[in-house]
Amino acid sequence: MDMYMGTVTIFAFNYAPQDWALCQGQTYQVSQYQALYSLLGNLYGGTAPQNFQLPNLVGRMPIGTGPAQPAYNLPAYSPGQFGGQQSTTLTIADLPPHTHGTSTMKVSLQAAGTPSPTTPASAPSASNPYLGASGGGTGLATIWSNALNNPVSVQGGGFSGGTDPTGQGVPVSVLNPFLALNFCIAIQGLYPPHP
């Protein structure tokens, strides 16, 4: 098969065929692969002029290189550039702006010294709405009165829903569904002509 040296392609089997090498970041000596080095240089690593590395696509996805595309909010990528991550930890800054609904309850309590009439009601009603401080009997029958003597009023207080941060900060996977295949690079072949 005639192929250009430096071509990267995908194979479904688990080895690199003759004249190909797996794209796993191996280090090659420049003296043994001068033609391939003249194409790749040290784009993918290595120490010039002694050695160079093949592209490493283990656990990585290739993307196209080229200039930035502001219309699509895409940055520029250069050959050999790598980045990304398989998981990320979200923070409050990562969440879209939003609000939490709140609930508010106000409480009004009224207390009396001596209930009037002296015969307290056994349950609250429109005519007996006050919680008495003392009475003439025991139990529930002594706590309600329809009038106040020396009233003390307690008003206000309440609660509302909280918006404190919560969660455990566990990293979230951002890995796309995948199928593992072998990426290989032609280490021998035709030298690609430059236009």
N, C-alpha and C positions, 0 to 999 in steps of 0.2 A: 504494500500500500504506500503510495507516495503522499507524503504530508509535509507541510512546512515545519521546520524546526521551531520549537517554542509554542506550537499549537496546544491548547488545553481542550480536552474533550472528556466526556463521561463514558464510563464502561459499566455494564451491569454485573460483570463477574468480579471476583475478589483479588485480582492481580493485575499488574501492568504488563501489557504485551511487549514483545521485543521492540526495542528502539523507543520505548516509552518509560516514564517513571511516575510513580504515584506523587501527587501534589501534597506532600507532607512536610515541606520545609527542609528537606535534606540539604546538607552542605556538600558542594562539589568543588574540586580544585580547578582553578582557572586554566592551569597548564594542561589538563586532560580534556577540557570542554571549552576551548577558546571561542569557537563559533557560537555556541549557545550563550557564553558569557557576553559576547559582543551584542547579543539581542537583549538579554535580561539585565546585564550589569549587576548592580547591588540593590535593585528595586525591592527585592524581597528579603534582603539581609545578607550577611556575610562581611568579610573584611577585604576590601580592595587593596592591592591587586592579587592577593593570594587565593581567596575563595569567594564563592557566592552561594546563595540559597535558592532553592526552587520555591515557587508559591506554596503556601501552606493553607489548604482548604479543609483541613480536618475540623469538623464542627462549625464551619463557616459557610456563608452563602456569598457567591460572587455577585458584584453589582457593576454596572457600567461606569466607565470613567467619562470625564468631560467637564465642560464649563458649568458654572452655576446656572440654575434655571429660576430666576426670581419670580417669574409668573406662576410657578408651581411650588414656590418656597423650598426648592431643592438646592443643597450646597454643591460645590464643585468637589469631585473626587479625582485623585491622581493615581496612576498605576502604582501598585504596591501599598497604598494606604489601607489601613484596616481599623476597625472600631466596632462599636456595638457591644451589647451585653445580653446574656440569656435571662437575667432577672433584674428587677429593680425594686426598691423600697419606696412606696408612695408616701408623700408627706402632705400636710394640709395645703401647702402651696400648689400641689399637683391637682387638687380638686377644683372643679369649676365653682365660680361664685354661687352661693346659695344661702338660704335662710332656714332656720328651724322654727316651726310654729311654737308659740309659747302659750301656756295656760296660766291664768292669774285668778286667784281666789282671795277675796277680801273677807275678813272675819270681824264681826261686831259682837262684843259680849257686853251684857249689862248685868250688874249685881245690885242687890238691895240688902239693907240691914234687916228690917222687920217686914215680913210680908203683910199685905192688907188686901182683902179681908183676912181675918184671922183663921178662916177655914180655907186652906189652900186647895187649889184644884189638883187633880191627879194627873193631868196631861195638859200640854200647852194648847191654847186656842186663841182666837182673835181677841177674846176678852180676858184671857189669862196668859199673856205672852212672856212673863218675866221669870227668870230663874231666881228664886229667893235664897237668902243666906241662912235663914233659920225659919222654923215653923213649929206648929203645935203638935205634930205627930211624928211618925217615923216612916222611912221608906219613900217611895215615889209620891205618895199622897202629900208629902210636905214640901215639895220643891217648887211648885208653880204658884205664881201670884199674879193678880190682874192690876196691881199698883206697886209703885216703888216708894220706899221710905229711905231718904238719904242715898239716892242712887250714885253709883260709881260706874262710869262708862269707859269701856276699853274698846278702842276701834283701831282699824288698820291691820297691819300684819299681812302676810300672804306669801305666796310662792310663785315662781315661774319656772318654766322648763330650762334646763341647763344646756349649754353648747360647748362644754369642755371637750378637748380632744380625747379620743378613745382609740382602742385598737392595740395591737401587739407589735407592729412594725415588721411583720414577717415579709420577706421579699416575695414579689409577685412574678410569676413566670411571664415573659414576653416572647417566648419561643414559639414560632409558627409551627403548625403541623409539618412534619418532614418525612422524607424517605432517604435513607443513606445510600449513596452510590459512590463509585470510585472516580475521582477526578484525576486524570493523568495528563502529563505534558510530554510532547515529543522531544526527546533529547538528541535524536539523529533525524536526518531527513533533508529535504531541500531547503536551501538558505532562501528566505523570503526576499524577493527583490524590493528595493526601496523605490517608490515612485519618483 
